Amino acid sequence: MEKDLIEYLAKSLVDDPSAVNVNVVEGEKSTILELRVANGDIGKVIGKHGRIAKAIRTVLQAASAKAGKHTTLEILD
């Protein structure tokens, strides 16, 4: 569910939605979602002073807390 949420949010923000890729890394106590977008779209996902990235992470925390999980987001270039 969290992977689909991040994909939807990222595809809504970028110019090239086909380049959005979310990889799930399962750990013992938490899950890490790795988000990759096209080079020209990284700024659109991060935003000024990281505001958009922080907002995405806040939504992700709320969704994963509802499911009783701990999930973090990493934005990779």
N, C-alpha and C positions, 0 to 999 in steps of 0.2 A: 504494500500500500504506500509506504513512504517513498519508494523508488518512483512509483507512478506520479506521486504528488510533485516531487522534485523535477521530473521530466516535464510535466505539464507547465510548471512555473517557469522553467528555463526556456522552453520552446515558445512561451508567450512573450518573453523578453527579447530574444535574439532575432537577428535578421536571417540567419541560416538555421532553421529548426532541424534540418536533416543531420547537422553536425553535432547535435546534442547527444551525449552518451553518459549514462549513469551506471557505475559499476558498484556492486554491493560486496563489501568485505565483512564477513561475519567473524566476530571475536567471541571470547568467552563471556564477557559481561556487557559488551556493547556492539553496535553495528556501525560501520563507517560507510557512508555513501560518497563515492568519488565522482565529481561532476566535471566533465570535459566539454568545452564548447569550441567553436572556431576561434582562431587567434584574434580576429577583429571584433568578436563579441564578448570577450572577457570583461571589458569595461562595463558593458551593459548588465552583466550578471553581478559584478561587484558593486558598481555604483560609486558615487562621490563619497569619499571617506568610508567606504564599505557599508553604506546604509542599506542597500538592497540585499547584499549578502547577509547582513545581520537580520533583516526582516525575514528572509527565506529560512534562516536557521531558527528563528523564533517560531515560525509556523511549523517547521519540522519537529521541534521540541514538543510543541503542543500536541501534534498528531501522534508522536511516538509515546508520549506520556499517557495518552488516552489508552494506548494499547499495552502499557506497562513495560515499555522498552526504553533503552537509552541509545539514541542514534545521533551521530555527528555528521556534519557535511564538510567535505574538503573540496575546494575548487582548484583544479589542476590546470596548468597551461601546457 
